[in-house]
Amino acid sequence: MKFEIYEGRAIVDKAKNVILEYLKAFATDKRHMGYDSCIVVIMGHGNDGIIHDIYGNAIDINHEILSLFNGTNAPGLAGKPKFFIFEACRGGNFDEGAVINQQKSSTQVSNSQSPNYLYESNNDFNNISKFLFETHDAQRVSLYSDFLVFYATVPTMVSYRYDLNYDLANSPEMLALEGSKFIAVIYEVFYNFAHIRDLEYMATIIKGRVGSQQVLVVNEQTKKYEIKYQQPQFVTTNGKKYFMFPGVYIESS
């Protein structure tokens, strides 16, 4: 695949009507007929189910953004992966984290306990597999098939656009502004795996890495540092593995 930036630029700090006009123009662009997928990245402030424009007006993610890309409104993208990344808060709640129970289970399932009753024979399995593939390769699919949506956090929770890491080796005033941890991990994982792994595989790595990393934030009332967490959420209606194949991989020295 060869990805190109639409119109060669990012759309920055626009009003709601302008943002939706750009998205509609992109979704209906006839050039999609010659491409295999699309990626839309939206970064800003938000709340549960919405993104704010530059004036704070709400844009409904499902009804005003994603709906533009369904099979009716974006025929050139029907049956093709449509990947969306939303870097924004989905509420005002903070994730304090939880302690993991380190006890490991030693229970093992023997062959006699395996759920082989699901299939009476290999022939049954082959017939089911054939049925699934034939269904997915049909000439008509759901209007909402092949969506892959990656949110920076789960519903009702805060997303940290800037991760202020306190450098313990220096004075308290020494803070390193890193930007969005979610976007940074996406960049790193895609760089290392996009040439060999599918998107859902990479999304699992990203969710695990971001969700387990501590985020150091300043309590506005106490002015003290507190440790928080952020858990990305990946939602998909895609029915096939989505390989991006960027076409280049530079091995780190």
C-alpha positions in Angstrom: 0.0 0.0 0.0 1.1 3.5 -0.7 -0.4 6.1 1.7 -0.7 9.7 0.6 -1.7 12.7 2.8 -5.0 14.0 1.5 -4.4 17.3 -0.3 -0.9 17.3 1.1 -1.7 18.9 4.4 -3.3 18.5 7.8 -6.5 20.4 8.7 -5.8 22.4 11.8 -8.0 24.5 14.2 -11.3 24.7 12.1 -14.9 25.3 12.9 -17.3 22.3 13.0 -18.9 23.0 9.6 -15.5 23.3 8.0 -14.2 20.1 9.6 -17.3 18.2 8.4 -17.0 19.6 4.9 -13.4 18.4 4.7 -14.4 15.0 6.0 -17.3 14.7 3.6 -15.1 15.7 0.6 -12.5 13.1 1.6 -15.1 10.4 2.2 -16.7 10.9 -1.2 -13.4 11.4 -3.2 -13.6 9.2 -6.3 -9.8 8.5 -5.9 -10.7 6.0 -3.2 -11.7 3.6 -6.0 -8.0 3.1 -6.8 -6.9 2.7 -3.1 -7.2 -0.2 -0.7 -8.0 1.7 2.6 -8.0 5.0 4.3 -6.7 6.4 7.6 -8.2 9.4 9.5 -6.5 10.9 12.5 -8.4 13.4 14.6 -6.7 15.1 17.6 -8.3 17.6 19.9 -10.4 18.1 23.0 -13.5 15.9 23.5 -16.0 14.1 25.7 -17.8 10.8 25.6 -18.8 10.3 22.0 -17.8 13.8 20.8 -14.9 15.9 19.5 -14.8 19.7 20.0 -14.1 22.1 17.2 -11.9 25.2 17.7 -14.8 27.0 19.3 -15.8 24.2 21.6 -18.8 23.0 19.5 -19.5 19.3 19.8 -19.1 17.0 16.8 -20.7 13.6 17.3 -18.2 10.9 16.4 -20.6 8.2 15.4 -23.4 10.2 13.8 -21.5 13.0 12.2 -18.0 11.6 11.5 -18.1 7.8 11.1 -21.4 7.8 9.3 -19.8 9.8 6.5 -17.7 6.8 5.7 -20.4 4.1 5.6 -21.1 2.1 2.5 -23.7 4.5 1.2 -22.0 7.8 1.9 -18.5 6.6 0.8 -19.1 4.0 -1.9 -15.4 4.1 -2.9 -14.5 2.8 0.5 -17.2 0.1 0.8 -15.6 -3.2 1.7 -12.3 -1.5 2.5 -10.6 -0.9 5.8 -11.4 2.5 7.3 -9.0 3.2 10.2 -9.8 6.1 12.6 -7.6 7.4 15.4 -9.1 9.7 18.0 -6.7 11.4 20.4 -9.0 13.2 22.8 -10.6 12.9 26.2 -13.8 10.9 26.5 -14.8 12.3 29.8 -13.4 13.9 33.0 -12.7 10.8 35.1 -9.2 9.8 36.1 -7.8 6.3 36.0 -6.0 5.5 39.3 -4.9 2.1 38.2 -5.4 -1.2 40.0 -3.1 -3.8 41.7 -2.6 -7.0 39.7 -3.1 -10.3 41.5 0.3 -12.0 40.8 -1.0 -15.5 41.7 -0.5 -17.8 38.8 -2.8 -20.7 38.0 -1.3 -24.1 37.5 -4.4 -25.6 36.2 -4.0 -27.4 32.8 -6.6 -28.8 30.5 -5.8 -32.3 29.2 -6.7 -33.4 25.7 -9.7 -35.3 27.0 -11.0 -32.0 28.4 -10.6 -30.0 25.3 -13.8 -28.7 23.7 -13.5 -30.9 20.7 -17.2 -31.4 20.8 -17.5 -28.2 18.9 -16.7 -30.0 15.7 -17.6 -33.7 15.1 -15.0 -34.1 12.4 -12.5 -32.2 10.2 -15.0 -32.2 7.5 -17.4 -30.2 9.7 -14.7 -27.7 10.4 -13.8 -27.4 6.7 -17.5 -26.8 5.8 -17.8 -24.1 8.4 -14.6 -22.4 7.3 -15.8 -22.5 3.7 -19.1 -21.0 4.7 -17.4 -18.1 6.6 -15.1 -17.2 3.7 -17.9 -17.4 1.1 -20.0 -15.1 3.2 -17.3 -12.5 3.7 -16.3 -12.5 0.1 -19.9 -11.7 -1.0 -20.5 -8.8 -3.4 -22.7 -7.0 -0.8 -21.6 -6.2 2.8 -23.0 -4.3 5.8 -23.0 -0.5 5.5 -20.8 -0.4 8.7 -18.3 -3.2 7.8 -14.6 -2.7 7.9 -14.4 0.1 10.4 -11.4 0.2 12.8 -11.5 2.9 15.4 -8.7 3.5 17.9 -9.6 5.7 20.9 -6.9 7.2 23.1 -8.9 6.1 26.2 -12.0 4.3 27.3 -15.4 6.1 27.7 -15.8 8.7 30.5 -12.0 8.9 31.0 -9.3 11.5 30.5 -6.7 11.2 27.8 -3.4 12.8 28.5 -2.2 14.8 25.4 1.0 15.7 27.2 2.8 13.4 29.4 4.9 15.4 31.9 7.6 13.0 33.2 9.4 14.2 36.3 13.1 13.8 35.9 14.2 12.5 39.4 17.8 13.2 38.5 17.1 16.9 38.3 15.2 19.6 40.2 11.3 19.5 40.3 11.2 22.2 37.7 12.8 19.9 35.1 9.9 18.5 33.1 10.1 16.9 29.7 7.2 17.6 27.4 6.7 14.5 25.3 3.3 15.1 23.6 0.7 12.4 23.4 1.8 9.1 24.9 -0.9 7.3 22.8 0.3 8.7 19.5 4.0 8.2 20.5 3.4 4.5 21.1 1.4 4.1 17.9 4.3 5.6 16.0 6.8 3.3 17.7 4.8 0.1 17.2 3.9 0.9 13.6 7.5 1.6 12.8 8.6 -1.7 14.2 5.8 -4.0 13.2 3.7 -2.6 10.3 5.8 -4.3 7.7 5.0 -7.8 9.1 2.0 -7.6 11.4 -1.7 -6.8 11.0 -3.4 -3.8 12.6 -5.2 -5.7 15.4 -2.0 -7.4 16.4 -0.3 -4.0 16.7 -3.3 -2.5 18.5 -3.0 -5.2 21.2 0.6 -4.2 21.8 -0.3 -0.5 21.9 -3.2 -1.1 24.4 -0.9 -3.1 26.6 2.0 -0.6 26.5 0.0 2.6 27.0 -2.3 1.0 29.6 0.6 -0.2 31.8 2.6 3.0 31.7 2.4 5.5 34.5 1.4 9.1 33.6 2.6 11.7 36.0 0.2 14.7 36.4 -0.1 17.7 38.6 -3.1 17.9 40.9 -4.5 21.4 40.3 -5.6 21.7 44.0 -2.6 20.3 45.9 -0.1 21.2 43.2 1.5 17.8 43.8 2.4 15.1 41.3 0.1 12.1 41.1 0.3 8.8 39.1 -2.5 8.1 36.7 -3.1 5.6 33.9 -4.7 5.7 30.5 -6.2 2.7 28.6 -6.7 3.0 24.8 -9.7 1.2 23.3 -9.8 -0.4 19.9 -13.3 -1.0 18.3 -13.7 -2.8 15.0 -16.2 -4.2 12.6 -13.5 -5.4 10.3 -13.8 -9.0 9.2 -10.3 -9.6 7.8 -6.8 -9.0 8.8 -5.6 -5.5 7.8 -2.0 -5.4 6.8 -0.7 -1.9 6.1 2.6 -2.8 4.4 4.3 0.6 4.5 6.9 -0.6 2.0 10.0 0.5 4.0 11.6 -0.6 7.2 14.8 0.8 8.5 16.5 -1.4 11.1 17.7 0.5 14.2 21.5 0.6 14.6 
